[in-house]
Structures are given as C-alpha cells and as structure tokens.
Amino acid sequence: MVSPSLPLCQVLVAENAPIRFGTDGWRGIIGADFTFSRLVRAAKAAAWVLHRTYGSGTPRMIVGYDRRFLAEQFAAAVAEVLVASGYEVWLASHPAPTPALSWAVKAETALGALVITASHNPGMYSGLKVKGAFAGSVPPAVTQAIEAQLASGDPPPVGLGCGSLHFFDPWPMYCEALQQQVNCTPIRAAIEAGQLRVYADVMHGVAAGGLARILGIAVPEFRSDRDVLFGGGAPEPIGRYLHQTQEQLRQMPHTGQTVCLVFDGDADRLAVIDGEGTLYTAQELMPILIDHLAQHSPYRGAVIKSISSSDLMSNVAALHGLPVIETPIGFKHIADRMVAGDAILLGGEESGGIGYGHHIPERDALLSALYLLEAIVTSGRSVGEYYHSLQHQVGFFSHYDRIDLRLETEHQRQQLEHLLATNPLQRILDSAVVACNRSDGYKFYLETGAWLLVRFSGTEPLLRLYCQAPSPEDVQAILAWMQAWLHERFSPPTT
C-alpha cells in the first residue's frame, strides 16, 4: 500500500494540471508540481479572489516566505506578477513566521497574504498559504473559488496601471504584538536567575532568533542554520525528527527547570522537550495552556479542538466551565469558528497548531511558547509536573501516538476509502467498535475508551493513523493491529 519514496513518474505534473488546495493551502514537489509558472497563476487567482471577497479600499497584499529552497525567488515572482496586475504589494525583506505575516495583514489592513511555505513538509516541497483580510487561513469556500478562477483563466487586473512594491520587515510589529500579550519580565528574571533554562530547536526554520527578539535575552538554539534539506528529514516537531535534540539535552548539565521549545518550518506548530529528553506534543501542551489562561488571563471563551486532539482538553475545559467545540482537522476550521463572533479562549490541533481568540485566528507557535513559559514560571512546575497534575485533578489518564504511512498510488487510496465506507471496522483487537465519527476520516471509538482515527493527509500522499488509549502499550498494540490489517489487504506498509 505504501512506499518509502515516490517514483518520478508519479510526481511529474503537467503545467495545465489542476492546482488543488488541501488542508492549509496548495503544496507540491518543487520542479514537478510546484513551478514558477504554476505558482504565479495560482497567486494571480488567489489575489483576485481575495480582492473580490474582502476588497473595499486599496488592493494591498502581503507577500512573505520561509527558508526553503527558492523561497525568496518564488516570493519575488509572486510580488512581480501582482504589481503588474495593479496591487500594492508589501514584500517581506526577510524570512518570517507565517503568523507574523498574518499579523501584518491585520496591522496594515491588507486584503490578505500569500505566503511561500510548505510548513512542516519535507524539503522537496514548497507551497502557497492564502490568508484572508481577517488575518487567518481562508475558508474552504474561498479556496474553492480560487480553484474555479484557475480553471476559468487569468483574472483581470485590479487597476488601470501597475501597482507598487514596498519592502518591509515583518518581525518588529509582530514581536511587539506578542510582547503585549505576555508579561515577559518574570520569564526573563527566571532565566537570568538560573531558575529556568530555555532552549529552542528551530529545525532550520523561520523561528531562528525569534525568542531572543521577543524576550530581549539570549536563547541558545539547535539547528538554527538554514538547511533547505532539513537534515534529510522534515521540519515537523514530532518524535522521529527530534532524537538528536533529545539526546543533546540529556547530556547537558542542568540546574532548575529546563525546557526546549521546538518549532516547525514556518513557526506555527510547537512541541517541547524537557531536560530529561522527554517530548511533549500539543496533546500535552494544550491542556496546560487552557488551565493557565483560564486562571491567569483576563480571557474566557470556548475551547476548540480538532477531532484528533486529546480528550484531556475537554476535561480541563469542563474543570473551568468552558464549552468545547470539535472540528475536522485543519486550522482553517478552527479559524472559521474564531471569526464567527463567539468568544474563544484557545483553539488547537494535535499536530501542534494552537491559536487564541484574543490574538488572530491563526496558529502561532511563538505566542504559545511564551504562554507556556509563563505557565511554568507562574506555577513553579515543570511541563511534566503540570501535565500529570491536571490528569490527577480531572481523573483522566490517556496516552497518544500517530504514525504516517506513505501512499503508493491514488488508486489504493480510493480502494481503502471505499473499503472503510462500505465495510467499517467492527472490532479492533479484542474490543468492539461502539461508534464511528466520519466528519474527517474514520474515527473508531472502542468500548475500552480508546479511539483510532484513520485519515488521509490533505497536504501529502500519506495515510495517518492516530490513536488514544489508556496506556502506551494499548496505543502501540492498536496501531500495530491497524498496520497488520492494512498489510493483509494491500502491500506491506512502511512508516
């Protein structure tokens, strides 16, 4: 069913092949699907739809980029074609976090932003994220309109002549915005007193130097250089790409609390490693952030969780009398609820993307990192101590893992979708399936209290298996069972 790499014949794409937007934008393999000519077509269509959807005044557009191969050149090509079409283009002068570019949309009252990034995907990928005038990922209706515009040909210009090009640094206004959200003084004091040791693993991405800019104090970093191949892996803050950082932290002498904040390629996803090398994903971080903000911030509101997020989020929200909203995977679904008008405390997904209703409807890993440091300093507890105390407080104990399997062909995806739709699982291991949620993939709830989610990635040719269960052994047993089930029906899976 899956293979460790994609044959060349499967990645070469005709120039006139349809451009499809997935969970968060359009992504493709550089030189095969993602080319200059296809990108500028997509950019013109996206800008026109943003203008038609949100435009009322100056057709101002933010254009930014990450640290990937050809990112600056791709962004320059987008800026050039938009200027020729009559837009006032603000082009980033430096690589910057995607949330910084979203913030620039709000600060400069722009139509939106076009961001050259493939986020957490491997180095062979680039992509285009589209942000609306509300400073978040555009909803599916807008991406569908972009696809329709692409199918109908080039859109008209927005003015009678050329637009204008302005270069700007997104970092200063963004850092100032985050400094207004978090009291950085106690965090700095704890670091300077040696009570808190803070590191950052920026995974060769755009978060490099970010914490130091915001906190005004040196923060040692791992993998801060630009490496467009990401060390042969991917800039995703999950276990398989963090073994070296974990081992480095274990070897360091530590006094006081130690925390290493891990950021993905465009700094909208977060994970944490402590001084013992233990990894904490968003599944553990989001309950802490909910509890901290509910107690120590002026903000209240609902908690939004994706279908793959930990049920501990719901328990901690209930502890503080906060309603919970569950959405399909993809932060755009969370952003939709954030801009609907209801008060939202926090919205997040298991992959590490967390956003805040009082900020912008966008994942923001640097803001999440600051809130987490604030929670550690305020509580006097480590991440692990805080997380385990919440488990005991609400009486809910669970463990989680996710594995990704690379799809070999589109036909096999269709076969599996048909099989799950027509003959869904009735038993997993020795447990009966008591319910199935089909809002995004297939989430099977077991009588033991565990669940297994089978879902196709919206940005890569991957099948993702997510599992939550009462023990780590149960999680691994369920994931192994599902892999064996796939093995029996398709070719042997490779993680």
SULCORBEL-V730971 format. One record per residue. RES is the residue in one letter. PHI is phi as a letter, one per 30 degrees, with the letter a starting at -180 (* if undefined). NEAR is the number of other C-alpha atoms within 8 Angstrom. Layout:
RES:PHI:NEAR  RES:PHI:NEAR
This chain:
M:*:13  V:b:12  S:b:10  P:d:7  S:b:5  L:c:8  P:e:6  L:e:6  C:d:5  Q:d:6  V:c:10  L:d:8  V:b:7  A:d:6  E:e:7  N:c:4  A:d:6  P:d:7  I:c:8  R:c:6  F:c:11  G:c:9  T:e:11  D:b:12  G:j:11  W:c:12  R:b:13  G:a:10  I:d:11  I:d:10  G:i:6  A:c:10  D:c:13  F:c:14  T:b:9  F:e:8  S:d:7  R:d:10  L:d:12  V:d:11  R:d:10  A:d:11  A:d:11  K:d:12  A:d:14  A:d:11  A:d:10  W:d:11  V:d:12  L:d:14  H:d:11  R:d:7  T:d:6  Y:c:9  G:d:10  S:b:6  G:b:4  T:d:7  P:d:13  R:c:12  M:b:15  I:d:15  V:b:16  G:b:15  Y:a:15  D:c:17  R:c:14  R:d:10  F:e:7  L:i:6  A:d:13  E:d:10  Q:d:7  F:d:11  A:d:14  A:d:9  A:d:10  V:d:12  A:d:12  E:d:8  V:d:10  L:d:15  V:d:14  A:d:11  S:c:13  G:j:15  Y:d:15  E:d:14  V:c:15  W:c:12  L:c:14  A:d:14  S:d:8  H:b:7  P:e:11  A:b:15  P:e:12  T:e:13  P:d:11  A:d:11  L:d:15  S:d:15  W:d:11  A:d:15  V:e:18  K:d:11  A:d:6  E:c:6  T:h:9  A:c:14  L:d:14  G:l:16  A:b:17  L:c:13  V:c:16  I:d:15  T:a:13  A:c:12  S:h:10  H:c:10  N:d:10  P:d:10  G:d:13  M:d:7  Y:c:12  S:b:16  G:a:13  L:b:13  K:c:13  V:c:12  K:c:14  G:c:14  A:d:14  F:d:11  A:i:15  G:b:13  S:d:14  V:d:11  P:d:9  P:e:7  A:d:7  V:d:10  T:d:12  Q:d:9  A:d:9  I:d:12  E:d:13  A:d:8  Q:d:12  L:d:13  A:d:7  S:c:6  G:j:6  D:d:9  P:d:8  P:d:6  P:d:8  V:c:9  G:b:9  L:d:6  G:b:7  C:d:10  G:d:13  S:b:9  L:b:10  H:b:8  F:c:8  F:a:8  D:c:8  P:d:13  W:d:8  P:e:7  M:d:8  Y:d:11  C:d:10  E:d:9  A:d:8  L:d:10  Q:d:10  Q:d:7  Q:d:6  V:b:9  N:d:9  C:d:10  T:d:6  P:d:9  I:d:12  R:e:10  A:d:8  A:d:11  I:d:11  E:d:8  A:d:7  G:i:9  Q:d:10  L:b:12  R:c:12  V:c:11  Y:b:12  A:b:13  D:c:13  V:c:16  M:h:14  H:i:15  G:c:16  V:d:13  A:d:15  A:e:11  G:i:8  G:d:8  L:d:12  A:d:10  R:e:9  I:d:10  L:d:9  G:i:7  I:b:7  A:d:5  V:b:10  P:d:7  E:b:10  F:c:10  R:h:8  S:d:12  D:d:6  R:d:7  D:b:9  V:d:9  L:c:10  F:h:12  G:i:6  G:i:6  G:c:9  A:b:12  P:d:16  E:c:12  P:d:14  I:b:8  G:e:7  R:d:5  Y:c:11  L:b:9  H:e:8  Q:d:7  T:d:10  Q:e:13  E:d:9  Q:d:8  L:d:11  R:d:9  Q:d:6  M:d:7  P:d:4  H:b:8  T:b:8  G:i:8  Q:d:10  T:b:13  V:b:12  C:c:12  L:c:13  V:c:13  F:c:20  D:d:17  G:e:18  D:c:17  A:i:17  D:c:18  R:b:16  L:b:18  A:b:15  V:b:11  I:b:14  D:c:12  G:d:13  E:d:8  G:i:11  T:d:8  L:c:10  Y:b:11  T:c:14  A:d:13  Q:d:13  E:d:10  L:d:13  M:d:11  P:e:14  I:d:13  L:d:11  I:e:14  D:d:11  H:d:10  L:d:11  A:d:11  Q:c:6  H:b:6  S:b:7  P:d:6  Y:c:8  R:b:9  G:k:11  A:d:13  V:c:15  I:c:13  K:b:15  S:d:14  I:d:9  S:c:10  S:d:11  S:d:11  D:d:6  L:d:11  M:e:12  S:d:10  N:d:10  V:d:13  A:d:15  A:d:9  L:e:8  H:c:8  G:i:6  L:c:11  P:d:9  V:b:10  I:c:8  E:c:8  T:b:10  P:d:9  I:d:11  G:j:10  F:d:14  K:d:13  H:d:11  I:d:15  A:d:12  D:e:9  R:d:9  M:d:12  V:c:9  A:d:6  G:j:6  D:d:9  A:d:9  I:b:14  L:d:14  L:a:13  G:b:13  G:a:16  E:b:16  E:d:12  S:d:7  G:j:15  G:d:15  I:b:16  G:b:14  Y:b:13  G:d:12  H:d:7  H:c:6  I:b:12  P:d:15  E:b:14  R:d:13  D:b:13  A:d:14  L:d:12  L:d:8  S:d:11  A:d:10  L:d:10  Y:d:10  L:d:11  L:d:9  E:d:13  A:d:11  I:d:11  V:d:11  T:d:6  S:d:6  G:i:6  R:c:9  S:d:9  V:e:10  G:d:7  E:d:8  Y:d:10  Y:d:12  H:d:8  S:d:8  L:d:11  Q:e:11  H:d:9  Q:d:6  V:c:9  G:i:6  F:b:8  F:b:8  S:a:9  H:b:10  Y:b:12  D:a:9  R:b:8  I:b:9  D:c:9  L:c:11  R:d:15  L:d:13  E:d:10  T:b:8  E:d:7  H:d:6  Q:d:11  R:d:9  Q:d:8  Q:d:8  L:d:8  E:e:8  H:d:8  L:d:9  L:d:10  A:d:7  T:c:6  N:b:6  P:d:7  L:d:8  Q:c:6  R:b:8  I:b:12  L:h:6  D:c:5  S:c:9  A:d:9  V:d:13  V:c:8  A:a:7  C:b:9  N:c:9  R:c:7  S:d:6  D:a:10  G:i:10  Y:b:12  K:c:12  F:c:13  Y:c:12  L:c:13  E:d:9  T:d:5  G:j:8  A:d:11  W:b:11  L:b:12  L:c:13  V:c:11  R:a:10  F:d:9  S:d:10  G:c:7  T:b:9  E:b:6  P:d:9  L:b:10  L:c:12  R:c:13  L:c:12  Y:c:13  C:b:14  Q:b:13  A:a:13  P:d:11  S:b:8  P:e:9  E:d:6  D:d:9  V:e:15  Q:d:9  A:d:8  I:d:12  L:d:12  A:d:8  W:d:10  M:d:9  Q:d:9  A:d:8  W:d:8  L:d:12  H:e:11  E:d:7  R:c:6  F:b:8  S:d:9  P:e:8  P:d:12  T:b:8  T:d:7
